[in-house]
Amino acid sequence: MRRTGRPAATASPVVEQEDLLDDRPRLAVPEAACAADGPTASLRALADHPWAMTPVGTDARQWDMTLCRKAGFEPGVRFETTGLLIQLRLVERGHAVALLPDPLWQGRTPTVALRELPRARRTRRVFTVVRQGRSRHPPSGPPGTLCGTR
């Protein structure tokens, strides 16, 4: 699964794409930040807080950085990990804020305060892409390598 601010790829005769779901990433905020900034503070209000994000070079990092830059700030990324549960634990323990996807909360109650993103960036499309003729076969690569978002 990837988050990307890039335009959707054009159709190709050598690949098949299937949309899976629309996801709404949300800003996950520690309780201390909620108390200091108020329960409805904007993304920009969290500019001075430490951030947890995926490593540089990932589509998710690019998406997150673009969102923060459009809000008018450069986030101070203190923690880098591809593990969404690790990012969640950092937020729960008050060490960082993070942008976390809605599927993380399926079947359970959120354990941190969640804030909506700015209107222009509230959803992402999660999809799979495979070579033509392979859509009815199980993936042969590592888990998650065939998924993306737009």
Buried (B, 14 or more C-beta within 10 A) or exposed (E): BBBBBEEEEEEEEEBBBEEEEEBBBBBBBBEEBBEEBEEEBBBEBBBEBBBBBBEEEBBBBBBBBBBBEEBEBEBEBEBBBEEBEBBBBBBBEBBBBBBBBBBBBEEEEEEBBBBEBEEEBEEBBBBBBBEEEEEEEEEEEEEEEBBBBB
